Amino acid sequence: MRRRLLHTAEVTPITDDLLAGLGRPTDAPRHALAVLGTDPVLPTRFRIGEAAAAVLAAQAVAAADLWCRRGGAAQAIEVDVRAAAASLVSFAWSQIDGVSLRRGAPATVALYRSGDGGWVHLHGGFPHLHAGTLALLECRDDAGAIARAVAGWDAQELEDALAARGLCGARLRSAAEWTAHPQGQALARAPLIELRRIGDAPPTPLRGASAGEPGARPASGVRVLDLTRVLAGPTCARTLAEHGAEVLHVRSPRLPFIEPFVIDTNPGKRSCHLDLTRPDESARLRMLCGEADVFAQGYRAGALARHGFDAPHLAAIRPGIIAVDLDCYGHAGPWAARPGWEQLAQTVTGVAHEHGGTAAAAVIPAAAADYITGHLAALGVLRALARRADEGGSWHVRVSLARSAMWLQSLPRTPADAVASGVSRAFLAPWSIEMDTAWGRLRRLGPIARMSATPPGWALPPAPLGSDPAAWA
């Protein structure tokens, strides 16, 4: 029998704070919320399972609120902490025809000791970053050679050299060092989820079916353009799809991708290719924007702006749009345009320093910043849909991996002697689903939040990139 520990009294205040910060009114519907279980689930003192559960609970409440706007009643919501923790490595639980999709990282994605006694986390995951990192280090592609090369550098000098070449990497910092850093100070001034009105538009009622009609879901009729990759951005759009939104994933055919992550984050979506360097395909995206409700992008600052698809331009193309920006280091500060990933957010903010220690630096065993940031973005969108219906306007949602990592650090730690409960496939069976895909029979984690009236779920399996036309269904 599954052990059920009611932990609602400790987690729901976090959920309430997240929703209040996004303008949820005090007289909103009262849903019956239960959060089950406690940390530690995975071997870290950071309360990543409870943090994920709190965000998933807030997200479910925001979706349930939209359901009430369609004429539905308040409902019961349940989130299990252990399942929420497992979802922070959801790609690791996926199997195609019984074969795991889990993949090892290349040697250019790891922490290495520098010559001055510090640590540097390299992140050469995609081909151009991989080749560029090896060229800078002037070494061959194996962990031993890379370690010897990094040992010849000062940590700060290597971080600066990587940034100067547009590569990814960062030196290990303590939380105190990050707090003193100009980028850390810029992020400390930013909310965890920034939701602000950026333009005028009349109120936009929810489209789609009302409660009681066939096909009605909380986000029915909401059209989402998903211009994101690995992992936070696609998680945002995947979450909106599980509540009934129509999601069109848009990717350049020239960009590299990591197939297990596509399989993990693209259920519920259709996928098309558009090359924005081609005027006709850029015009096609502009036309799609004119009928979209949400435009989510996860590229470095300025990448889409030069094509005319940043938030101000989007609000001009489609008054009433909800623009979503997801990044690593935040939208303001000296690192705003610097590329980065999950491991680097943990490395710079002090998470890896605290988790592993300076003698054996290590990131926590989950993509916590990535998945949590994606869910925070989806929460911001769900609240923006409600506020757009009441207040009108175009809206801008901004989140970042490093800011999410800082939020994790703000939460209490688990006791030093606590033993991680862990998770197993048997435990996760109630949340596991199967789908027929182009790759074979996929078994994976389904949505974690339970909702009594509108259970989340994906109507479509993940599809290979570019499988669909660049058009709304």
MIKE-651499 format. One record per residue (C-alpha): x negated, y negated, z; residue in one letter; chain; residue number from 1. Coordinates in Angstrom, 1 decimal. Each point is the difference from the previous one (the first is absolute). Example, Ala and Ser with C-alpha at 12.3 -4.5 7.8 and 13.67 -1.06 7.14 Angstrom:
MIKE-651499
x_y_z_residuo_cadena_num
-12.3_4.5_7.8_A_A_1
-1.4_-3.4_-0.7_S_A_2
END
This chain:
MIKE-651499
x_y_z_residuo_cadena_num
0.0_0.0_0.0_M_A_1
-1.3_-3.5_-0.9_R_A_2
-1.0_-2.0_3.1_R_A_3
2.1_-3.1_0.1_R_A_4
-1.5_-2.8_2.1_L_A_5
2.1_-3.2_0.0_L_A_6
-2.4_-2.8_-0.3_H_A_7
2.5_-2.6_-1.2_T_A_8
-0.5_-2.4_2.9_A_A_9
-3.6_-0.6_-0.9_E_A_10
0.2_-0.1_-3.8_V_A_11
3.2_-1.8_-0.6_T_A_12
-1.3_-3.3_1.4_P_A_13
-2.6_0.1_-2.8_I_A_14
2.7_0.7_-2.5_T_A_15
2.1_-2.8_1.4_D_A_16
-2.9_-2.5_-0.2_D_A_17
-0.7_1.0_-3.6_L_A_18
3.6_-0.7_-1.0_L_A_19
0.4_-3.2_2.0_A_A_20
-3.1_-1.3_-1.7_G_A_21
1.7_0.4_-3.3_L_A_22
3.1_-1.9_1.0_G_A_23
2.4_2.9_0.9_R_A_24
2.8_-1.7_1.8_P_A_25
0.8_0.9_3.6_T_A_26
3.6_0.9_-1.0_D_A_27
-1.1_2.5_-2.6_A_A_28
1.6_3.5_0.0_P_A_29
-1.0_2.2_2.9_R_A_30
-1.4_3.3_-1.3_H_A_31
-0.7_2.9_2.4_A_A_32
-3.8_0.3_-0.2_L_A_33
-2.1_2.8_1.5_A_A_34
-3.7_0.5_-0.3_V_A_35
-1.2_3.4_1.0_L_A_36
-3.5_1.0_1.2_G_A_37
-3.2_-1.7_1.1_T_A_38
-3.6_-0.5_-1.0_D_A_39
-2.6_1.2_-0.3_P_A_40
1.0_2.2_-3.0_V_A_41
-3.3_-0.4_-2.0_L_A_42
-3.4_-0.2_1.8_P_A_43
-0.3_-3.7_0.6_T_A_44
0.9_-2.3_2.9_R_A_45
1.7_-2.4_-2.3_F_A_46
3.8_0.6_0.2_R_A_47
0.4_0.5_-3.7_I_A_48
2.9_2.4_0.2_G_A_49
2.0_-2.3_2.2_E_A_50
-0.9_-3.0_-2.1_A_A_51
1.1_1.8_-3.2_A_A_52
3.2_1.1_1.7_A_A_53
0.8_-3.6_1.2_A_A_54
-0.4_-1.3_-3.6_V_A_55
2.0_2.9_-1.5_L_A_56
2.7_-0.7_2.6_A_A_57
0.1_-3.7_-0.9_A_A_58
0.2_0.9_-3.7_Q_A_59
2.9_2.3_0.6_A_A_60
1.8_-2.6_2.0_V_A_61
-0.4_-2.6_-2.7_A_A_62
1.3_2.5_-2.6_A_A_63
2.9_0.9_2.3_A_A_64
0.8_-3.7_0.2_D_A_65
0.2_-0.2_-3.8_L_A_66
2.4_3.0_0.2_W_A_67
2.3_-1.9_2.4_C_A_68
0.0_-2.9_-2.6_R_A_69
1.4_2.5_-2.5_R_A_70
2.9_0.8_2.4_G_A_71
-1.6_2.9_1.8_G_A_72
-0.1_0.5_3.8_A_A_73
-2.9_-0.1_2.4_A_A_74
-1.9_3.3_0.1_Q_A_75
-2.3_2.2_2.0_A_A_76
-3.7_-0.2_-0.8_I_A_77
-2.7_2.4_1.2_E_A_78
-3.8_0.0_-0.5_V_A_79
-2.4_2.6_1.3_D_A_80
-3.4_-1.3_1.0_V_A_81
-1.9_3.2_-1.0_R_A_82
1.6_0.0_-3.5_A_A_83
-0.7_-3.7_-0.3_A_A_84
-3.7_0.6_0.8_A_A_85
0.0_2.8_-2.6_A_A_86
1.3_-2.4_-2.6_S_A_87
-3.1_-2.1_0.3_L_A_88
-1.8_2.8_-1.8_V_A_89
3.0_1.1_-2.1_S_A_90
-2.1_0.8_-3.1_F_A_91
-1.9_2.6_2.0_A_A_92
3.3_1.9_0.6_W_A_93
0.9_0.3_-3.7_S_A_94
-0.3_3.2_-1.9_Q_A_95
0.6_0.8_-3.7_I_A_96
1.0_3.7_-0.4_D_A_97
-1.4_0.7_3.4_G_A_98
-3.4_-1.7_-0.6_V_A_99
-1.0_-3.0_2.1_S_A_100
-0.6_-3.3_-1.6_L_A_101
-2.4_-1.1_2.7_R_A_102
-3.2_-1.3_-1.6_R_A_103
-3.4_-0.8_1.4_G_A_104
-1.4_-3.5_-0.3_A_A_105
-3.1_-0.7_-2.2_P_A_106
-3.3_-0.7_1.7_A_A_107
0.4_-3.7_-0.9_T_A_108
3.0_-0.2_2.4_V_A_109
-1.5_0.4_3.5_A_A_110
-1.7_-1.7_2.9_L_A_111
-3.8_-0.2_-0.2_Y_A_112
-2.6_-1.2_2.5_R_A_113
-1.9_-3.1_-1.1_S_A_114
-3.6_-0.8_0.7_G_A_115
0.8_-2.5_2.8_D_A_116
1.9_2.6_2.0_G_A_117
3.5_-1.1_-1.3_G_A_118
2.5_1.9_-2.2_W_A_119
1.4_-0.8_-3.4_V_A_120
3.1_1.7_-1.5_H_A_121
-0.4_0.3_-3.7_L_A_122
3.1_0.4_-2.2_H_A_123
-0.8_1.1_-3.5_G_A_124
3.1_2.0_-0.5_G_A_125
0.9_-1.0_-3.6_F_A_126
-2.5_0.5_-2.9_P_A_127
-1.1_-3.6_-0.4_H_A_128
-0.4_-0.4_3.8_L_A_129
-1.8_3.3_0.2_H_A_130
-2.5_-0.9_-2.8_A_A_131
-0.5_-3.5_1.3_G_A_132
-0.8_1.2_3.5_T_A_133
-2.6_2.5_-1.2_L_A_134
-1.5_-2.7_-2.3_A_A_135
-0.3_-2.4_2.9_L_A_136
-1.6_2.6_2.3_L_A_137
-2.2_1.3_-2.9_E_A_138
0.6_3.6_1.0_C_A_139
1.5_3.2_-1.2_R_A_140
3.5_1.2_0.8_D_A_141
-0.4_2.1_3.2_D_A_142
0.5_-0.7_3.7_A_A_143
-3.7_0.4_0.9_G_A_144
-1.2_-2.3_-2.7_A_A_145
2.6_-2.6_0.9_I_A_146
-0.8_0.2_3.7_A_A_147
-3.7_-0.6_-0.7_R_A_148
0.8_-3.0_-2.3_A_A_149
2.4_-1.6_2.5_V_A_150
-2.7_0.5_2.7_A_A_151
-2.2_-2.4_-2.0_G_A_152
2.6_-2.8_0.4_W_A_153
1.0_-2.4_2.8_D_A_154
3.8_0.6_0.5_A_A_155
1.0_-3.6_-0.6_Q_A_156
-2.2_-0.4_-3.1_E_A_157
1.5_3.2_-1.5_L_A_158
3.6_-1.3_0.7_E_A_159
-0.9_-3.3_-1.7_D_A_160
-1.6_1.7_-3.0_A_A_161
3.0_2.3_-0.5_L_A_162
2.4_-3.0_0.2_A_A_163
-2.2_-2.0_-2.5_A_A_164
0.4_2.8_-2.5_R_A_165
3.8_0.4_0.5_G_A_166
-0.6_3.4_1.6_L_A_167
1.6_1.4_3.2_C_A_168
-1.7_0.4_3.3_G_A_169
-0.2_-1.5_3.4_A_A_170
-2.2_0.1_3.1_R_A_171
1.3_1.4_3.3_L_A_172
1.2_-2.6_2.4_R_A_173
1.3_0.0_3.5_S_A_174
3.4_-1.6_0.7_A_A_175
-1.8_-2.9_1.7_A_A_176
-2.2_-0.5_-3.1_E_A_177
3.1_0.0_-2.2_W_A_178
1.8_-2.4_2.2_T_A_179
-3.0_-2.4_-0.4_A_A_180
-0.2_0.5_-3.8_H_A_181
1.7_-2.7_-2.2_P_A_182
2.2_2.7_-1.7_Q_A_183
1.0_1.5_3.3_G_A_184
1.0_-3.5_1.2_Q_A_185
2.0_-0.6_-3.1_A_A_186
1.9_3.3_0.4_L_A_187
0.6_-0.7_3.7_A_A_188
2.0_-3.0_-1.0_R_A_189
2.1_2.1_-2.4_A_A_190
3.1_1.9_1.0_P_A_191
0.0_3.8_-0.4_L_A_192
2.7_-0.4_-2.7_I_A_193
0.2_-3.4_-1.6_E_A_194
3.5_-0.7_-1.4_L_A_195
0.6_-3.5_-1.3_R_A_196
2.3_-1.7_-2.4_R_A_197
-1.8_-1.3_-3.1_I_A_198
2.7_-1.3_-2.2_G_A_199
3.7_-0.9_-0.4_D_A_200
2.7_2.4_-1.4_A_A_201
3.6_0.6_0.9_P_A_202
0.8_2.8_2.5_P_A_203
-0.2_3.4_-1.7_T_A_204
2.5_2.5_1.3_P_A_205
-1.0_3.7_0.0_L_A_206
0.7_1.6_-3.4_R_A_207
1.0_3.6_-0.4_G_A_208
2.6_2.3_1.6_A_A_209
1.7_-0.8_3.3_S_A_210
0.2_2.5_2.9_A_A_211
2.4_2.7_-0.9_G_A_212
-0.6_-0.2_-3.7_E_A_213
-2.0_2.6_-2.0_P_A_214
-3.8_-0.5_0.1_G_A_215
0.1_-2.7_2.7_A_A_216
-3.3_-0.5_1.8_R_A_217
-1.4_-2.9_2.1_P_A_218
-2.2_-1.3_-2.9_A_A_219
2.3_1.0_-2.9_S_A_220
-0.3_-2.4_-2.9_G_A_221
-3.4_-1.4_1.1_V_A_222
-2.6_0.0_-2.8_R_A_223
-3.6_0.3_1.0_V_A_224
-3.1_-0.6_-2.2_L_A_225
-2.9_1.9_1.6_D_A_226
-3.4_-1.3_-1.2_L_A_227
-2.1_1.7_2.8_T_A_228
-2.3_3.0_0.5_R_A_229
-1.6_1.9_2.9_V_A_230
1.7_0.2_2.6_L_A_231
1.8_-2.9_1.7_A_A_232
1.7_-1.6_-2.9_G_A_233
1.3_3.2_-1.5_P_A_234
1.3_0.9_3.5_T_A_235
2.0_-3.2_0.1_C_A_236
1.8_0.7_-3.2_A_A_237
0.4_3.7_0.8_R_A_238
1.8_-1.0_3.2_T_A_239
2.3_-2.3_-1.9_L_A_240
0.8_2.9_-2.4_A_A_241
0.9_2.3_2.9_E_A_242
2.8_-2.5_1.0_H_A_243
1.4_-0.1_-3.6_G_A_244
-2.0_-2.7_-1.8_A_A_245
-0.8_0.4_-3.7_E_A_246
-3.9_-0.1_-0.1_V_A_247
-2.0_-0.4_-3.2_L_A_248
-3.7_0.6_0.6_H_A_249
-2.1_-2.0_-2.5_V_A_250
-3.7_0.8_-0.6_R_A_251
-2.6_-0.9_-2.6_S_A_252
-1.0_3.0_-2.1_P_A_253
-3.6_-1.1_0.4_R_A_254
-0.2_0.2_3.8_L_A_255
-1.3_3.1_1.8_P_A_256
2.2_1.9_2.5_F_A_257
-0.2_2.8_2.6_I_A_258
2.6_2.6_-0.9_E_A_259
0.7_1.4_3.5_P_A_260
0.9_-3.6_1.1_F_A_261
2.2_-0.5_-3.0_V_A_262
1.9_3.2_0.9_I_A_263
0.2_-1.1_3.6_D_A_264
1.3_-3.5_-0.5_T_A_265
2.1_0.1_-3.2_N_A_266
3.1_2.1_0.8_P_A_267
3.2_-2.0_-0.6_G_A_268
-1.6_-2.0_-2.8_K_A_269
-0.2_-0.2_-3.8_R_A_270
-3.5_-0.8_-1.3_S_A_271
-1.0_-2.1_-3.1_C_A_272
-3.2_-1.4_-1.5_H_A_273
-0.4_-3.7_-0.9_L_A_274
-3.3_-1.6_-0.9_D_A_275
0.3_-3.7_1.0_L_A_276
-2.9_-1.0_-2.3_T_A_277
2.4_0.6_-2.9_R_A_278
2.4_-2.9_-0.4_P_A_279
2.9_2.2_-1.0_D_A_280
-0.3_2.3_3.0_E_A_281
-0.5_-3.0_2.3_S_A_282
3.3_-1.4_-1.5_A_A_283
1.6_3.3_0.7_R_A_284
-0.9_-0.2_3.7_L_A_285
1.3_-3.6_0.1_R_A_286
3.3_1.3_-1.4_M_A_287
0.2_2.7_2.6_L_A_288
-0.7_-2.6_2.7_C_A_289
3.0_-2.0_-1.1_G_A_290
2.2_2.9_1.1_E_A_291
-2.0_1.1_3.1_A_A_292
0.8_-0.6_3.7_D_A_293
-3.5_1.0_1.3_V_A_294
-3.5_-0.3_-1.6_F_A_295
-2.7_1.7_2.1_A_A_296
-3.7_-0.4_-0.9_Q_A_297
-3.1_1.4_1.7_G_A_298
-2.9_-1.4_-2.1_Y_A_299
-2.6_-2.4_1.2_R_A_300
0.9_-3.7_0.2_A_A_301
0.2_-1.6_-3.4_G_A_302
0.2_3.2_-2.0_A_A_303
3.6_-0.4_-1.0_L_A_304
0.1_-3.8_0.4_A_A_305
-2.1_-0.4_-3.2_R_A_306
2.8_1.8_-1.9_H_A_307
2.7_-2.1_1.6_G_A_308
1.3_2.5_2.5_F_A_309
-0.8_-1.5_3.4_D_A_310
2.7_-0.9_2.5_A_A_311
0.7_-3.6_-1.2_P_A_312
0.2_1.1_-3.6_H_A_313
2.2_2.9_0.9_L_A_314
2.4_-2.4_1.8_A_A_315
0.2_-2.1_-3.1_A_A_316
0.6_3.0_-2.3_I_A_317
2.7_1.4_2.3_R_A_318
1.3_-2.3_2.7_P_A_319
1.0_2.2_2.9_G_A_320
-2.8_2.5_-0.5_I_A_321
-1.8_1.6_3.0_I_A_322
-3.8_0.0_-0.7_A_A_323
-2.1_2.3_2.0_V_A_324
-3.8_-0.3_0.4_D_A_325
-2.0_2.8_1.6_L_A_326
-3.8_-0.4_0.5_D_A_327
-2.8_1.1_2.2_C_A_328
-1.3_-3.1_1.8_Y_A_329
2.8_-2.5_-0.2_G_A_330
1.1_-2.8_-2.3_H_A_331
-2.0_-2.8_1.7_A_A_332
-3.6_-0.2_1.1_G_A_333
-3.4_0.5_-1.6_P_A_334
0.7_3.7_-0.8_W_A_335
3.5_-0.5_-1.5_A_A_336
-1.2_1.0_-3.5_A_A_337
-2.2_2.8_1.2_R_A_338
1.0_3.6_-1.0_P_A_339
0.5_2.5_2.8_G_A_340
1.6_3.2_1.1_W_A_341
1.2_1.8_3.1_E_A_342
-3.4_1.1_1.3_Q_A_343
-1.4_-3.5_-0.3_L_A_344
2.9_-1.5_1.9_A_A_345
-0.8_2.4_2.8_Q_A_346
-3.7_-0.8_-0.3_T_A_347
0.1_-3.8_0.2_V_A_348
2.7_-0.4_2.6_T_A_349
-1.6_2.1_2.7_G_A_350
2.3_3.1_-0.3_V_A_351
-2.9_2.2_-1.2_A_A_352
-2.4_-1.5_2.5_H_A_353
2.4_0.9_2.9_E_A_354
1.0_3.4_-1.4_H_A_355
-3.4_1.3_-0.8_G_A_356
-2.4_-2.2_2.0_G_A_357
-3.2_-1.6_-1.3_T_A_358
-1.9_3.3_0.4_A_A_359
2.4_2.0_-2.2_A_A_360
2.2_-2.5_-1.9_A_A_361
3.2_1.5_-1.4_A_A_362
3.3_-1.0_-1.4_V_A_363
3.2_1.4_1.7_I_A_364
1.2_3.2_-1.7_P_A_365
2.9_-1.6_-1.8_A_A_366
0.7_-2.6_-2.6_A_A_367
1.9_-2.0_2.6_A_A_368
-0.6_-3.5_-1.3_A_A_369
1.0_1.1_-3.5_D_A_370
3.3_1.7_0.7_Y_A_371
1.0_-2.3_2.8_I_A_372
-0.7_-3.0_-2.1_T_A_373
2.2_1.4_-2.8_G_A_374
2.8_0.6_2.4_H_A_375
-0.4_-3.5_1.5_L_A_376
0.4_-1.4_-3.6_A_A_377
3.1_2.1_-0.6_A_A_378
1.4_-1.3_3.3_L_A_379
-0.7_-3.5_-1.1_G_A_380
1.9_0.6_-3.3_V_A_381
3.0_1.5_1.7_L_A_382
0.3_-3.0_2.3_R_A_383
-0.6_-2.4_-3.0_A_A_384
2.9_1.7_-1.8_L_A_385
2.3_-0.8_3.0_A_A_386
-1.2_-3.5_0.3_R_A_387
0.3_-0.6_-3.7_R_A_388
3.6_1.1_0.2_A_A_389
0.7_-2.5_2.8_D_A_390
-2.3_-2.9_-0.8_E_A_391
-0.9_0.3_-3.7_G_A_392
-3.5_-0.9_-1.1_G_A_393
-3.1_1.8_-1.4_S_A_394
-2.1_1.8_2.6_W_A_395
-3.6_1.0_0.5_H_A_396
-1.2_2.9_2.1_V_A_397
-3.7_0.3_0.9_R_A_398
-1.7_2.8_1.9_V_A_399
-3.6_1.2_0.2_S_A_400
-1.9_3.1_1.1_L_A_401
-2.3_-1.9_2.4_A_A_402
2.8_-1.8_1.7_R_A_403
1.8_3.3_0.5_S_A_404
-3.2_1.4_1.5_A_A_405
-0.2_-3.0_2.4_M_A_406
3.6_0.7_1.0_W_A_407
-0.9_3.6_0.8_L_A_408
-2.8_-1.3_2.2_Q_A_409
2.5_-2.2_1.9_S_A_410
2.0_3.0_1.2_L_A_411
-0.9_1.9_3.2_P_A_412
-2.3_3.1_-0.3_R_A_413
0.9_3.5_1.0_T_A_414
-1.7_1.3_3.2_P_A_415
-3.6_1.0_-0.4_A_A_416
0.7_3.6_1.1_D_A_417
3.1_0.5_-2.1_A_A_418
-0.1_2.9_-2.5_V_A_419
1.3_-0.4_-3.5_A_A_420
3.1_2.1_-0.6_S_A_421
-0.8_0.4_-3.7_G_A_422
2.5_1.0_-2.8_V_A_423
0.4_3.1_-2.1_S_A_424
1.9_0.9_-3.1_R_A_425
2.4_2.0_2.1_A_A_426
0.8_-3.1_2.2_F_A_427
0.5_-2.1_-3.1_L_A_428
2.3_2.4_-1.7_A_A_429
3.2_-2.0_0.8_P_A_430
-1.5_-3.0_-1.8_W_A_431
-1.5_1.9_-3.0_S_A_432
1.7_0.0_-3.4_I_A_433
-0.6_1.7_-3.3_E_A_434
0.2_-1.6_-3.5_M_A_435
-0.7_1.3_-3.5_D_A_436
-2.6_-2.2_-1.7_T_A_437
-2.1_-0.2_-3.1_A_A_438
-2.8_1.5_2.1_W_A_439
2.0_2.9_1.4_G_A_440
2.1_0.6_3.1_R_A_441
-0.8_-2.7_2.5_L_A_442
0.4_0.5_3.7_R_A_443
-0.5_-3.1_2.0_R_A_444
1.1_-2.1_2.9_L_A_445
3.3_-1.8_-0.6_G_A_446
1.1_-3.2_1.8_P_A_447
-0.7_0.1_3.7_I_A_448
2.9_-2.2_1.3_A_A_449
3.3_1.8_0.6_R_A_450
3.1_-2.1_-0.8_M_A_451
3.4_1.5_0.8_S_A_452
2.0_-1.8_-2.7_A_A_453
-2.6_-0.7_-2.8_T_A_454
-2.7_2.7_0.3_P_A_455
-3.0_-1.3_-2.0_P_A_456
-1.1_2.0_-3.0_G_A_457
-1.5_-0.2_-3.5_W_A_458
2.2_0.6_-3.1_A_A_459
-3.0_0.5_-2.2_L_A_460
-3.2_2.1_0.3_P_A_461
-3.4_-1.7_-0.6_P_A_462
-0.9_-0.1_-3.7_A_A_463
-3.3_-0.5_-1.8_P_A_464
-0.9_-3.6_-0.5_L_A_465
1.5_-1.5_-3.2_G_A_466
2.7_2.7_-0.3_S_A_467
2.8_-2.5_-0.5_D_A_468
0.9_-3.0_-2.2_P_A_469
-0.6_-3.5_1.4_A_A_470
3.7_-0.6_0.5_A_A_471
2.6_0.1_2.8_W_A_472
1.8_3.3_0.1_A_A_473
END
